[in-house]
Amino acid sequence: MLEEGKTHQDIQTAIDGEKMKATWTIENVLTANNMTKRKRRAPKSRQIHVLVVVPPREEKTSSPLADVAVTLFQHTFLNVPSTTASRTQKLKKQLVENYNCDCGTNQDGDSMLLCMVMNIDLPSTVVIASHIFRREHDRLKSRFVQIADIDDVRNGLLLFKPIKSAFDDLDIAFLVDKEDQFILTLFNPDIKSELLVDSLTQKQWDALGGESIPTDWETSTGPVYAPYAPEFNVLTTFGELNGKPLRFPSGSTLRPFRRCLYHQAQLARAKAIIQGWVSEDYNFDDFSSEGFTLEEKMKLLFTSNLLISESPS
């Protein structure tokens, strides 16, 4: 960039000896040469030639250490298989109790639980506890999301198995809107038209009463409800969940940790950018702030001291 009134040496060379000042504007030149009438072309001796000098573009380079850090980060957080149900039983019990998700039994005698996204009763075998900040990253919890207990009820969601898998796979996330609602956001467009039940095992399908559903159910033009989960339409797709808010008990102030949801959402965003599902400049507001209670601060202090004492000297 040139300061006002300054000229580049290449421009000065090009106009040297000509009847033109280096600091003139295009309008000055047109006026001086009687070229202001519309569509009037100047003779060759008076034509204006503009020389633009573009500096070479600096290439952005990253250090080898930064490349290693990015690779390790992606390997650690973006390629983690879903936690097995057997490792989430403690969290599941807490979620059922604290979010009032126990819905009795169905006609087959199976216990029913409420999915916090769909807000309907489903057999307990297909409703899974999902750690927001993954259980596999337990030792990283204090550094990344500042929680003392990986099984804290606020680090969990009770979800229908296919939704839980999509959440773990970073295909979806929950963003907080202006009304403080936790809204399901679909990042992976490839699963938009996919049926939720497509990812169920045969055993899970049978738990819904799938063997009693007519064989032509997939071509039905209307909803097809599961015999053992009468509120669940088996033709529901992931796209239909986009924009749905998480359900919480009326009058309850208990909510998931925002910082954990924000961490998961940023991982989903990173994956979406890598996969080309969103543009590189896509982002959302930071909703991670929530403050810490005295109890949380004491737990964090205790956990930090414990980790320090356990680390090799």
C-alpha positions in Angstrom: 0.0 0.0 0.0 1.2 3.5 -0.9 0.7 6.6 1.3 -1.4 9.4 -0.2 0.6 11.5 -2.6 3.3 8.9 -3.1 4.0 7.0 -6.3 5.7 3.7 -7.1 8.9 4.0 -9.1 7.5 1.8 -11.9 4.6 4.2 -12.3 7.0 7.2 -12.4 9.1 5.5 -15.1 6.0 4.8 -17.2 4.8 8.4 -17.2 8.1 10.1 -17.3 8.2 12.8 -20.0 4.4 12.6 -20.4 2.0 15.4 -19.7 0.7 13.9 -16.6 1.3 14.2 -12.9 1.9 11.1 -10.8 -0.5 12.2 -8.2 -3.4 13.0 -10.5 -6.6 11.0 -10.3 -8.2 9.5 -13.4 -10.7 12.3 -13.3 -7.9 14.9 -13.5 -6.4 13.2 -16.5 -9.8 12.9 -18.3 -10.4 16.6 -17.8 -7.0 17.7 -18.9 -7.3 15.8 -22.1 -10.9 16.8 -23.0 -12.0 13.2 -22.6 -15.0 13.7 -20.4 -17.7 13.2 -23.0 -19.5 9.9 -22.8 -18.2 7.1 -25.0 -15.5 9.3 -26.5 -12.4 7.3 -27.0 -9.0 9.0 -26.7 -6.4 8.8 -29.4 -3.6 6.4 -28.7 -1.3 9.3 -27.7 -3.7 10.2 -24.9 -4.9 6.8 -23.7 -4.5 6.1 -20.0 -2.6 3.0 -18.9 -2.8 2.0 -15.3 0.0 -0.1 -13.9 -0.9 -2.2 -10.9 1.9 -3.7 -8.9 0.7 -6.7 -6.8 3.2 -7.9 -4.1 3.8 -11.6 -4.0 1.5 -13.5 -1.7 3.1 -14.9 1.4 2.5 -18.6 1.8 1.2 -19.6 5.2 3.3 -22.3 6.7 3.0 -24.2 9.9 5.8 -25.6 12.1 6.3 -29.4 12.2 5.4 -29.2 15.9 2.0 -27.5 15.1 1.3 -30.2 12.5 2.0 -32.9 15.1 -0.2 -31.2 17.6 -3.1 -31.0 15.1 -2.7 -34.7 14.2 -2.6 -35.7 17.8 -5.7 -33.6 18.6 -7.7 -35.1 15.7 -6.6 -38.6 16.6 -7.5 -38.1 20.3 -10.9 -36.4 19.9 -12.2 -37.1 16.4 -11.8 -40.8 16.1 -13.1 -42.3 19.2 -15.6 -45.3 19.2 -18.8 -45.1 21.2 -18.5 -46.1 24.8 -20.1 -49.5 25.5 -23.4 -49.5 27.4 -21.8 -51.5 30.3 -19.5 -48.6 31.1 -22.3 -46.1 31.3 -24.7 -47.8 33.8 -23.7 -45.5 36.7 -24.4 -42.4 34.7 -27.6 -43.9 33.2 -29.0 -44.5 36.7 -28.3 -40.9 37.7 -29.8 -39.4 34.5 -33.0 -41.4 35.0 -33.4 -40.2 38.6 -32.4 -36.6 38.1 -34.3 -35.9 34.9 -37.4 -38.0 35.8 -37.0 -40.3 32.8 -38.6 -43.4 34.3 -41.8 -44.1 32.4 -42.9 -47.4 33.9 -43.3 -50.5 31.7 -44.7 -51.3 28.2 -47.2 -54.0 27.2 -44.4 -56.5 26.9 -43.3 -55.8 30.5 -40.1 -54.0 29.6 -39.1 -50.9 31.5 -39.5 -47.6 29.5 -37.3 -44.6 29.6 -37.7 -41.1 28.2 -35.3 -40.0 25.4 -34.2 -36.4 26.1 -34.3 -35.5 22.4 -37.5 -37.2 21.1 -39.4 -36.7 24.4 -41.1 -40.1 24.0 -41.1 -43.4 26.0 -38.8 -46.1 24.6 -37.7 -49.5 25.9 -34.8 -49.0 28.3 -32.5 -51.3 26.3 -32.5 -48.8 23.4 -32.1 -45.7 25.6 -28.4 -45.1 26.4 -26.5 -42.8 28.7 -24.1 -40.7 26.7 -21.1 -39.0 28.3 -20.9 -35.5 26.8 -17.1 -35.3 27.5 -16.2 -38.8 26.6 -15.4 -41.4 29.3 -12.4 -42.4 27.2 -10.9 -39.0 27.9 -11.3 -39.2 31.7 -7.8 -38.1 32.5 -8.2 -35.0 30.2 -11.4 -33.7 31.9 -9.7 -31.3 34.3 -7.6 -29.7 31.5 -10.3 -29.4 28.8 -13.7 -29.0 30.6 -12.8 -28.5 34.3 -15.1 -31.2 35.7 -14.1 -33.3 38.7 -16.2 -36.5 38.0 -16.6 -37.9 34.5 -19.9 -39.6 35.7 -21.3 -36.3 36.9 -25.0 -36.2 35.9 -24.4 -32.9 34.2 -21.9 -34.6 31.9 -24.5 -36.9 30.5 -27.6 -37.2 28.2 -30.1 -40.0 28.0 -30.6 -40.7 24.3 -32.2 -43.2 21.9 -29.3 -45.4 20.7 -29.0 -44.1 17.1 -29.0 -40.5 18.4 -26.3 -41.4 21.0 -24.2 -42.9 18.2 -24.5 -39.8 16.0 -23.6 -37.6 19.0 -20.5 -39.7 19.8 -19.5 -39.7 16.1 -19.8 -35.9 16.0 -22.5 -35.9 13.3 -24.7 -33.8 15.6 -24.2 -31.4 18.5 -26.3 -29.3 20.8 -26.1 -25.5 20.5 -27.6 -23.1 23.0 -30.0 -20.5 21.5 -31.1 -17.1 22.7 -33.8 -18.7 24.8 -31.2 -20.9 26.6 -32.6 -24.0 24.9 -30.2 -26.8 23.9 -30.9 -27.3 20.2 -29.9 -30.4 18.3 -27.9 -29.3 15.2 -27.2 -31.7 12.4 -23.7 -31.3 10.9 -23.5 -34.5 8.7 -25.8 -34.0 5.7 -25.2 -37.7 4.7 -27.5 -38.9 7.5 -30.2 -36.4 7.0 -32.6 -38.8 5.2 -31.3 -41.8 7.1 -33.9 -43.6 9.3 -33.0 -43.8 13.0 -33.8 -47.5 13.1 -31.4 -48.3 10.3 -28.5 -48.4 12.8 -30.3 -50.6 15.3 -29.2 -54.2 15.9 -31.7 -57.0 15.4 -32.1 -57.3 19.2 -32.8 -53.6 19.5 -35.3 -53.7 16.7 -37.1 -56.6 18.4 -37.2 -54.6 21.6 -39.4 -52.1 19.7 -41.6 -54.9 18.5 -40.2 -54.7 15.0 -41.1 -58.4 14.2 -44.8 -57.4 14.4 -44.5 -54.5 12.0 -45.8 -55.2 8.4 -43.0 -56.1 6.1 -43.9 -53.2 3.7 -43.5 -50.6 6.4 -40.7 -48.8 4.7 -43.0 -47.8 1.7 -45.7 -46.5 3.9 -46.9 -43.0 3.2 -48.0 -42.4 6.8 -46.4 -43.0 10.2 -45.7 -46.5 11.3 -45.6 -46.8 15.1 -43.5 -49.4 17.0 -45.7 -51.9 18.9 -43.7 -51.7 22.1 -43.1 -47.9 21.8 -46.5 -46.6 20.6 -45.2 -43.0 20.4 -42.3 -43.8 18.1 -42.7 -43.6 14.4 -40.1 -46.0 12.9 -39.9 -43.8 9.7 -38.3 -41.0 11.7 -35.2 -39.6 10.1 -32.2 -37.7 11.5 -33.3 -34.7 9.5 -36.5 -34.5 11.4 -34.6 -34.1 14.7 -32.6 -31.1 13.4 -33.7 -28.1 15.6 -35.3 -30.2 18.3 -34.6 -28.9 21.9 -33.4 -31.1 24.7 -36.3 -31.9 27.1 -36.0 -31.2 30.9 -38.4 -31.8 33.7 -40.9 -29.0 34.4 -39.6 -26.8 37.2 -36.1 -28.3 37.3 -33.1 -26.1 37.0 -30.7 -29.0 36.4 -28.9 -28.6 33.0 -26.0 -30.3 31.3 -22.6 -28.6 31.6 -22.5 -25.9 28.9 -18.7 -26.2 28.7 -18.9 -29.9 27.9 -21.5 -29.4 25.2 -19.5 -26.5 23.8 -16.4 -28.7 23.7 -18.3 -31.5 21.9 -19.9 -28.9 19.5 -16.5 -27.5 18.6 -15.2 -31.0 17.9 -18.2 -31.6 15.6 -17.5 -28.3 13.9 -13.9 -29.3 13.3 -15.0 -32.6 11.8 -17.6 -30.8 9.7 -14.9 -28.5 8.3 -12.5 -31.3 7.5 -15.3 -33.3 5.8 -16.4 -30.3 3.8 -19.9 -30.2 5.4 -19.5 -26.6 6.4 -17.3 -23.7 5.2 -14.0 -23.0 7.0 -15.3 -19.8 8.5 -18.4 -21.4 10.0 -18.7 -20.9 13.7 -21.3 -20.3 16.5 -21.4 -18.2 19.6 -19.4 -19.3 22.6 -22.0 -20.7 25.1 -19.5 -22.4 27.4 -19.6 -19.9 30.3 -21.7 -21.0 33.3 -19.7 -20.2 36.4 -18.7 -22.6 39.1 -20.4 -23.4 42.4 -18.4 -23.6 45.6 -18.9 -27.4 45.6 -17.5 -27.6 42.0 -14.5 -25.5 42.9 -13.7 -27.7 45.9 -14.0 -30.9 43.8 -11.7 -29.5 41.1 -9.2 -28.4 43.8 -9.2 -31.9 45.3 -9.0 -33.6 41.9 -6.1 -31.4 40.8 -4.1 -32.1 44.0 -4.8 -35.8 43.7 -3.5 -35.8 40.1 -0.3 -33.9 41.2 0.3 -36.4 44.0 -0.1 -39.4 41.6 2.2 -38.0 38.9 5.8 -39.3 38.8 8.3 -36.9 40.3 
